[in-house]
């Protein structure tokens, strides 16, 4: 309920932060469309296919964030992922600021249309992001998964991401209170998270 009612006075979030160290090895994918970094001329198409994100995409472009996207051969955009290279990222939903070390890229707000989720689009994003890591001299990817998204957690773990931190956020009248716990990834932890 706290996620769906605007201006709800009390909200709770539980995030698991993950990292991938090093540049990912390129993998073959079955998706035969285009995977690219969005340029200004692609912004209108992104906004057309994901109209609810129109203002967010524009704001992210202005802040210098990058958006990688997947486009079918018929022109449909079927997925995207956002990248932040700055020193800190404001997670607007929960209100927390996430520090981004100089060697890292912060990945956030990824979406892939359901029919394309098992066709390698997400791995294709990581192939392209690996090229960007080399270009921008970064050697670490970081992101978070919400506690109630085991499918995404499983995909990240299978790719090679590792859990390193848990944050519980209580947002009371807009102000976030955060409890941070360092984690060591283990089979027991993974089983617990995937089965909750």
Secondary structure, DSSP 4 states (H G I P E B T S, - for coil): -TTTSTT-SEEEEEEEEEEEESPPPP---S--SEEEE--HHHHHHHHHHTGGGHHHHHHHHHTT-EEEEEE-TTS-EEEEEEEE-SSEEEETTTTEEEE--TTEEEEEEEEE-GGGTTTTHHHHHHHHHHHHHHHTT--EEEEEEETT-HHHHHHHHHHT-EEEEEEEEEEETTEEEEEEEE----HHHHHHHHT-
